[in-house]
C-alpha cells in the first residue's frame, strides 16, 4: 500500500466482496487502534476479520479481533498495542444485492 506510520483513516477494504484488504506497516507506531467496518447495498452474509503479522509476506496472520458481521451500520473493534503489519480480510464472502464491504483503520499514539 505504500504507507507506514500511525494510521489516520486509512482504507483497508474499499468496496470489495472477497479477499484480503490492503496491508499497512505501522512500524510499531500508535498504541490505540480502531477498525471501522461497514457495508453498502443489501448484505445477506459477510464477515471481516482484523489481523496482524510480523512482516507483510507472512504465511500466517494472527487475528486481532473476533469476526465483524457486516451490515449497513458501522461496526468497530479496538485493540491496544504496538503492531507492525495489519490488514483486514473478508473471512466470509459478501453476498446480497449490490453488497460491498469497507474497512478503515485509525491509530493514535
C-alpha positions, -999 to +999 in steps of 0.1 A: +000+000+000+030+023+004+020+038+038+038+034+071+034+050+105+003+058+126-029+053+105-052+083+102-083+069+085-066+045+060-090+024+039-080-013+042-110-026+023-126-004-004-158-018-018-150-055-021-169-087-018-140-111-011-102-114-004-076-097+016-076-060+022-046-037+019-018-042+043-003-013+064+031-011+080+025+006+114+062+003+122+052-002+159+037+033+160+004+040+176-010+022+206-048+026+203-062+012+171-098+012+159-111-007+129-143+007+114-162-018+092-194-013+072-213-024+042-234-008+015-262-023-005-281-053+007-259-075+029-270-111+032-237-126+045-203-112+050-177-112+078-144-093+082-115-101+105-087-079+116-052-094+115-016-087+123+018-102+112+055-096+119+061-089+082+039-083+051+045-116+033+038-137+064+022-171+056+002-169+088-016-138+100-029-137+136-064-124+144-067-093+164-105-094+169-135-116+166-150-115+131-172-085+124-206-093+109-211-068+081-242-046+080-250-011+068-244+001+104-208+008+112-192-017+135-160-012+153-132-032+170-105-018+192-071-031+203-042-017+222-005-024+214+024-017+192+019-037+160+040-040+128+017-051+099-021-050+099-047-059+074-085-066+073-096-097+055-130-107+042-133-140+060-169-148+047-176-135+012-201-107+010-234-117-007-266-098-013-278-073-039-250-049-045-234-057-011-199-043-007-175-042+023-155-013+036-130-011+064-109+018+078-082+019+104-075+048+127-045+047+151-034+071+178-002+074+197 
